[in-house]
Amino acid sequence: MAGVAAADTRWDDAAQLCAAREALLTRISAELAPLDPAGYRRLLESIDGALGAEAVTAARWAADQMPLAALVTTARDQAQA
């Protein structure tokens, strides 16, 4: 979903989705490697390039503060956008 958002130049949405993914996996103590690790790294680099490190850090911080249900809702809502 984040890749689709990035391809559509919806950089804030892409950053939120990546941050939500990371926060959710951390919160449930799970590891889930991306299907294409190199592609995921490129996606993160593209988001960072588009928004800047400060915005990416802010998205991660916001995701870390969200309740678990809100993380799931964020992902669902972005998928429907």
N, C-alpha and C positions, 0 to 999 in steps of 0.2 A: 504494500500500500504506500509506503514511503517513497518507493521508487516511482510509482505512478504520479504521486504528488509532485515530486521533483521534476519529472518529465514535463509536467504541466506548469512548471515554474511556480508552484505553490510551496515555496521554500519554508515558510513558517509551519505549514501543515506537515511537511516532510520531517522537519526538526522535531516537532511534537511527537510524531509517530515513532521516530527512532528513540527518542528519550523515553517515551512510554514503554516501548519494548524492553529497553534496558532496565528501567525501573521495575517493571513487572517481573522479569526474570530474576533480578536481584532479590526482590521481595519474597518470591516463592522458592528461593534458593535452587534455581534450576539453570541449567546450561542448555542452550539451543543454538547451535552454530547456524549462521545464515546458510541458505542453500548455495549461494555463490559468495564465499568470503571475500574474494578480491573485488567483486562487484559491490558488496556492502561497504567495503573500505572506500571505494571510489565514490559511492553515494554520500558517505559521511564527509569526505573531502569536498565534494561539490556543495553540500549544504553549508559547510564551514566557509567555503569561498564566497558563496552567495550572501550569507548572513553575517559572517564574522564570528570569531571565537566567543565574543561576549554574549551574543544572542544564543549560540548553541549551549553555552554554559547555563544561561538563564532558563532555557527549555529543559535542560537536565535537572536543574534545581527545582523547577516547578513540578516536573514529573515525580521527583523524589518526595515532594510534599503531598502529592495527591493520595487520597484513600484508594485502596485497591479497586473498588467498584468504579471510581472515577477514571482510572486508567483504562479499564475495559470499555467504559462508555466512550472515552476519547477515541479509542481505536475503532469502535463500531461506527461512531458518527463520521469519522474521517473516511471510512470505507464507503459510506453511503453518499458522501459529497461528490 
